[in-house]
Amino acid sequence: MAEKKKKRGLLFCVCLGTCPSFKDTNEYEVLNAIRREKLVDWVGIHPQLCSTDGDEYLKTLLSDSNVDELYVAGCDPVMQKKMFRDAFDAAGFDRDKHIGIEVRNMKTEEVIETIKKAIQERDR
């Protein structure tokens, strides 16, 4: 019997778009590269997921969702787990489905390759 395809999403948190750690990254180029290769089912961008409206965004996006894997490219994955915990719990989203990917202080191509690698590692 065929295995069900995982439903995957990628969010790019750009830390207000003014953080120096993202100055060499074109976030739209990153999202388009991942989208074009069909590595995920959907992509999104948010200026600050760790803010109050970021919590609301995550709760709205993930409530009653069928997302099997949520990749969040942005800051340190350990920080992400702590910052998004309440929003995930409020949405009823299993925290183990969140995969944080640190992409600070990278150039656009490095970010793309880092995200690809994280997704491919989950496929193994």
C-alpha positions in Angstrom: 0.0 0.0 0.0 1.3 3.5 -0.9 2.5 5.6 2.0 0.6 8.9 2.5 2.5 11.9 1.3 3.5 14.2 4.2 1.9 17.7 4.2 4.7 20.2 4.7 4.9 23.9 5.2 7.8 26.4 5.4 7.6 29.6 7.3 10.4 32.2 7.0 10.6 34.5 10.0 12.7 37.5 9.0 13.0 39.3 12.4 11.3 42.5 11.3 13.2 42.5 8.0 15.7 44.9 9.6 17.8 42.5 11.6 21.5 42.6 10.5 21.6 38.8 10.6 19.4 38.7 7.5 21.0 41.5 5.5 22.5 39.1 2.9 19.4 37.1 2.4 16.7 37.6 -0.2 13.8 35.9 1.6 11.6 35.9 -1.5 14.3 34.2 -3.6 14.6 31.6 -0.8 10.9 30.8 -0.7 10.6 30.7 -4.4 13.5 28.3 -4.7 12.0 25.9 -2.2 8.5 26.3 -3.7 9.7 25.7 -7.3 11.4 22.4 -6.3 8.2 21.3 -4.6 10.0 20.4 -1.4 7.0 21.7 0.6 3.3 22.1 0.0 3.3 25.8 0.9 5.5 28.7 2.0 4.9 31.8 4.0 6.8 34.7 5.5 6.2 36.6 8.8 8.1 39.6 10.1 8.3 38.4 13.7 6.8 35.0 14.8 7.9 35.5 18.4 5.6 38.6 18.7 2.0 38.5 19.9 0.6 38.7 16.4 3.1 35.9 15.5 1.4 33.7 18.1 -2.0 34.6 16.6 -0.7 33.8 13.1 0.6 30.4 14.2 -2.6 29.6 16.1 -4.8 30.6 13.1 -2.6 28.8 10.6 -2.3 25.6 12.6 -5.7 25.2 14.3 -7.3 22.1 12.9 -4.5 21.8 10.4 -3.4 18.7 8.6 0.3 19.8 8.6 2.6 16.9 9.2 5.8 19.0 9.2 6.2 22.7 9.8 9.7 24.0 9.0 10.5 27.4 10.4 13.6 29.1 9.0 14.8 31.9 11.2 16.6 32.0 14.6 18.0 29.3 16.8 15.7 26.1 16.8 15.9 25.8 20.6 14.7 29.4 21.0 11.9 28.6 18.5 10.7 25.7 20.5 10.4 27.9 23.6 8.9 30.9 21.8 6.2 28.9 19.8 5.3 26.4 22.5 2.2 28.3 23.7 0.9 29.0 20.2 1.4 25.4 19.2 -0.4 24.2 22.3 -3.3 26.6 21.8 -3.7 25.4 18.2 -3.6 21.8 19.2 -0.5 21.4 17.0 2.0 18.6 18.0 5.2 20.3 18.8 7.2 17.4 17.4 6.0 18.4 14.0 8.0 21.6 14.2 11.4 21.7 12.7 13.4 24.8 13.4 16.2 25.8 11.0 18.7 28.5 11.9 19.5 30.6 8.9 20.9 33.8 10.5 24.0 35.4 9.0 23.8 33.4 5.8 23.7 34.5 2.1 20.7 33.6 0.1 22.2 30.4 -1.5 23.4 29.2 1.9 19.9 29.6 3.3 18.4 27.6 0.4 20.9 24.8 0.8 20.4 24.7 4.6 16.6 24.4 4.3 16.9 21.8 1.5 19.3 19.7 3.8 16.9 19.9 6.7 14.0 18.7 4.6 16.1 15.9 3.0 17.3 14.7 6.4 13.7 14.2 7.5 13.1 12.0 4.4 15.7 9.5 5.4 
